[in-house]
């Protein structure tokens, strides 16, 4: 048996009879807010904020975050969460440089990093599916192990390519551009759009949403729940490795063991924030992109308005994450209340008493 209908969550969506402005604010409220923030900061700092140079700097620096936000989005679609991404990106950033210092070809380094990311994702999936460990606990524990491995391989010190043995082609992964758009941002955007295509237009995307919405119901309709959960965790691990490789390429021969965890909260914030827009009530790729954009605009604008205040970034990420989780929680409760609401059957029609000739014929039929 196959499932041919796509799942749509209406927990946050307004009814069809709602006025246009309510639909606009509910579905595209974050888009409007992003535009408003951009205009405010552009007026406040016209010489530094709304410039091509600022766009290039932000696009290049946030490409790693966008890839990690996509990585955390995929398991969330399947109803799981992967907290190991923040630690995995640090490990693969370190290994991508260390392996080259040890004499490996950069192409082999990239392949090994991707395979390693897939193995981490598979290990997470085995914990979640076979051992039935909660995904939050399992991936957090895996992340701590990865963090320990990173510190073990580096000795807690910064890894530096002092001899310059790394390949110049490896550095070129982060220095190329498509016109004025930095190459790493192009890669991140292409990955995000591919995820959007899969989730919105391919059966695999519908099945992932089905597994995330109701695993038991998905199995009853013929969906192999375990296969899609494993695939989601493996895809998350591979994308984390991609982010780590690009991050190592941008670091110009320097890798730090503790750089990964700082990406975890912003990536989660972007994914949760994205679930409140475009497709309100469900995690979606376009929403995740918008979540990264609004975080980038908000943090960059605040840092230019109030320079030197390093607490602004964690404060902004923390507050937006609280807001996003609160909205998602309210949506979940509304969805549950709608599902539990009793179905009231329409009142049965009472037959009218016959009158006149109808009454006579009715009486004759009764007598017969």
C-alpha positions in Angstrom: 0.0 0.0 0.0 1.4 3.4 -0.9 0.6 6.9 0.4 0.0 9.4 -2.3 -1.1 12.4 -0.3 1.3 14.9 1.2 1.0 15.8 4.8 0.1 19.3 5.7 0.0 20.7 9.3 -2.7 23.3 9.9 -1.8 23.9 13.5 -0.7 27.5 12.8 -2.4 28.1 9.5 -5.4 30.5 9.6 -8.8 29.2 8.3 -9.7 29.8 4.7 -12.3 32.4 5.8 -9.7 34.5 7.6 -8.9 37.9 6.2 -5.9 38.4 4.0 -3.9 40.3 6.5 -4.2 37.5 9.0 -3.0 35.0 6.4 -0.1 37.3 5.5 1.1 37.7 9.1 0.6 34.0 10.0 2.2 32.4 7.0 4.7 35.1 5.9 5.1 37.1 9.2 8.8 36.1 9.5 9.4 37.2 5.9 7.8 40.6 6.7 9.8 40.9 9.9 13.0 40.1 8.0 12.3 42.9 5.6 11.5 45.3 8.4 14.7 44.5 10.2 16.7 45.0 7.0 15.2 48.4 6.3 15.7 49.5 9.9 19.4 48.6 10.0 20.0 49.8 6.4 18.6 53.3 7.5 20.6 53.3 10.7 23.9 52.2 9.2 23.7 52.9 5.4 27.4 53.0 4.9 28.2 49.6 6.5 25.1 47.4 6.6 23.4 47.6 3.2 26.5 47.1 1.2 27.8 44.5 -1.2 30.9 44.0 1.0 28.8 43.3 4.1 26.6 40.9 2.1 29.7 39.0 0.9 31.2 38.8 4.4 28.0 37.6 5.9 27.2 35.1 3.2 30.7 33.6 3.4 30.7 33.4 7.2 27.2 32.0 7.5 27.4 29.3 4.9 28.6 26.8 7.5 25.7 27.7 9.7 23.2 27.3 6.8 24.6 23.8 6.0 24.4 22.8 9.7 20.8 24.2 9.9 19.9 22.0 6.9 21.6 19.0 8.6 19.5 19.4 11.8 16.3 20.1 9.8 16.3 16.6 8.1 16.0 14.5 11.3 13.5 17.0 12.7 11.2 16.3 9.7 11.4 12.7 10.7 10.5 13.6 14.3 14.1 13.2 15.6 16.8 15.7 16.7 20.5 15.5 16.1 22.6 17.4 18.7 25.9 15.9 17.5 26.2 18.3 14.6 27.8 21.0 16.6 30.6 18.6 17.7 30.8 16.8 14.4 31.6 19.9 12.5 34.6 20.6 14.8 35.9 17.0 14.4 35.8 17.0 10.6 37.3 20.5 10.5 40.3 19.3 12.5 40.6 16.0 10.6 40.4 17.6 7.2 43.6 19.6 8.1 45.4 17.0 10.1 45.1 14.3 7.4 46.6 16.7 4.9 49.4 17.5 7.2 50.0 13.8 7.5 50.4 13.6 3.8 47.0 12.5 2.5 45.7 13.8 -0.8 42.9 16.4 -0.2 40.4 14.5 -2.3 40.9 11.4 -0.2 40.5 13.6 2.9 37.2 14.9 1.6 35.9 11.4 0.9 37.1 10.1 4.3 35.4 13.0 6.0 32.1 12.3 4.2 32.3 8.6 5.0 33.1 9.5 8.6 30.1 11.8 8.8 27.9 9.0 7.4 29.2 6.5 10.0 28.4 9.0 12.8 24.9 9.4 11.5 24.5 5.6 11.2 25.7 5.2 14.8 23.1 7.7 16.0 20.4 5.9 14.0 21.3 2.6 15.6 21.1 4.1 19.0 17.7 5.7 18.2 16.2 2.8 16.3 17.7 -0.4 17.6 18.5 0.6 21.2 15.4 2.8 21.3 17.3 5.6 23.1 15.7 9.0 23.0 17.3 10.9 20.1 18.0 14.0 22.3 20.0 11.9 24.8 21.6 9.6 22.2 22.9 12.4 19.9 24.0 14.5 22.9 26.1 11.6 24.2 27.5 10.9 20.7 28.4 14.6 20.5 30.3 14.4 23.8 32.3 11.4 22.5 33.1 13.2 19.3 34.2 16.3 21.3 36.5 14.0 23.4 38.0 12.5 20.2 38.6 16.0 18.8 40.5 17.0 21.9 42.4 13.7 22.0 43.6 14.1 18.4 44.6 17.7 18.9 45.8 17.5 22.5 43.6 20.4 23.2 45.8 22.6 21.1 45.3 24.5 17.9 46.3 22.6 14.7 48.3 24.7 12.3 49.8 24.0 8.9 53.0 25.8 9.5 54.8 24.0 6.6 52.0 24.8 4.1 51.6 21.2 3.0 47.9 21.4 2.4 46.7 21.6 -1.2 45.9 25.0 -2.7 42.9 23.3 -4.4 41.6 22.6 -0.9 41.7 26.3 0.0 40.0 27.1 -3.3 36.9 25.3 -2.0 36.1 28.5 0.0 37.7 31.2 -2.1 35.8 30.8 -5.4 32.7 32.8 -6.2 29.8 33.0 -8.6 29.9 36.6 -9.6 29.6 38.6 -6.4 28.3 35.6 -4.4 30.8 33.6 -2.4 31.2 30.0 -3.4 30.5 28.4 0.1 27.2 30.3 0.2 26.3 29.0 -3.3 27.0 25.4 -2.1 24.9 25.9 1.0 22.1 27.4 -0.9 22.1 24.6 -3.5 21.9 22.0 -0.7 19.0 23.9 0.9 17.1 24.1 -2.4 17.7 20.4 -3.0 16.2 19.6 0.4 13.2 21.8 -0.4 12.7 20.0 -3.7 12.9 16.6 -2.0 10.5 17.6 0.9 7.9 19.3 -1.2 7.8 17.4 -4.5 9.2 13.9 -4.0 7.6 10.9 -2.3 10.6 10.6 0.0 9.8 14.0 1.4 6.1 13.0 2.0 7.2 9.8 3.7 9.6 11.7 6.0 6.8 14.0 7.0 4.5 11.0 7.6 7.1 9.3 9.8 7.6 12.5 11.8 3.9 13.2 12.2 2.7 9.7 13.2 5.2 6.8 12.9 2.7 4.1 13.6 0.2 5.4 11.0 3.1 5.7 8.5 4.0 2.1 9.0 0.3 1.0 8.5 0.3 2.8 5.2 3.4 0.9 4.0 6.2 3.3 4.9 9.3 1.7 6.2 9.7 4.0 9.2 13.1 2.7 10.2 14.6 3.2 6.8 13.6 6.8 6.7 14.8 7.6 10.2 18.2 6.0 9.4 18.4 7.8 6.1 17.6 11.1 7.9 20.3 10.6 10.5 22.9 9.6 7.9 22.1 12.6 5.7 22.6 14.8 8.8 26.0 13.3 9.4 27.1 13.7 5.8 26.0 17.4 5.7 27.8 18.0 9.0 31.0 16.6 7.4 30.5 18.9 4.4 30.2 21.9 6.7 33.4 20.8 8.5 35.4 20.5 5.3 34.3 23.9 4.1 35.1 25.4 7.5 38.6 23.9 7.4 39.1 25.3 3.9 38.1 28.8 5.2 40.4 28.7 8.2 43.6 29.1 6.0 45.6 26.3 7.6 44.3 26.7 11.2 41.9 24.3 13.0 40.6 24.7 16.6 39.2 21.9 18.6 36.5 23.9 20.4 35.1 25.7 17.4 32.2 23.3 16.7 29.7 23.6 19.6 29.2 27.4 19.0 27.3 26.4 15.8 24.8 24.1 17.6 22.4 26.7 19.1 22.2 28.9 16.0 21.5 25.9 13.8 18.7 24.7 16.1 17.3 28.2 16.3 17.1 28.5 12.5 15.3 25.2 12.2 12.8 25.9 15.0 12.3 29.4 13.7 11.7 28.1 10.2 8.9 25.9 11.4 6.8 29.0 12.2 6.8 30.4 8.7 6.2 29.5 5.1 4.7 26.2 6.1 3.6 27.1 9.7 3.5 24.2 12.1 6.0 22.0 10.4 9.8 22.1 9.8 10.6 23.1 6.2 13.6 23.9 4.1 12.6 27.4 3.0 11.7 28.3 6.6 15.2 27.1 7.7 16.8 29.4 5.1 14.7 32.3 6.4 15.7 31.4 10.0 19.4 31.7 9.1 18.7 35.0 7.2 16.8 36.6 10.0 19.4 35.6 12.6 22.2 36.9 10.4 20.5 40.2 9.8 19.5 40.7 13.4 22.9 39.9 14.8 24.9 41.8 12.2 22.6 44.9 12.6 22.8 44.9 16.4 26.6 44.5 16.3 26.9 47.5 14.0 24.5 49.5 16.2 26.1 48.5 19.4 29.7 47.6 18.5 31.9 45.6 20.9 29.1 43.9 22.8 29.9 40.2 22.4 26.9 39.1 24.4 24.5 40.2 21.6 24.9 37.0 19.5 24.2 34.4 22.2 21.4 36.7 23.6 19.7 37.0 20.2 20.0 33.3 19.5 18.7 32.3 22.9 15.7 34.7 22.8 14.7 33.7 19.2 15.1 30.0 20.1 12.8 30.4 23.1 10.3 32.3 21.0 10.4 29.6 18.2 10.0 26.7 20.6 7.1 28.5 22.4 5.3 29.0 19.1 6.0 25.4 18.0 4.7 24.1 21.4 1.5 26.1 21.1 1.1 24.8 17.6 1.5 21.2 18.8 -1.1 21.7 21.5 -3.5 23.2 19.1 -3.0 20.3 16.7 -3.5 17.8 19.6 -6.7 19.5 20.7 -8.1 19.4 17.2 -7.3 15.8 16.9 -8.9 15.0 20.2 -12.0 17.1 19.6 -15.2 14.9 19.4 -16.9 14.7 16.1 -20.5 15.9 16.5 -22.8 14.2 14.1 -25.5 16.4 12.4 -28.9 16.0 14.0 -31.1 13.5 12.3 -34.0 14.9 10.2 -37.4 14.2 11.7 -40.0 13.2 9.1 -42.8 15.7 8.8 -46.3 14.8 9.6 -48.4 14.0 6.5 -51.1 16.5 5.6 -54.2 16.3 3.4 -54.2 13.7 0.7 -50.7 12.6 1.8 -52.2 11.7 5.2 -54.9 9.6 3.7 -52.5 7.6 1.5 -50.2 7.2 4.5 -53.0 5.8 6.6 -54.1 3.4 3.8 -50.5 2.1 3.5 -50.4 1.5 7.3 -53.7 -0.4 7.2 -52.5 -2.6 4.4 
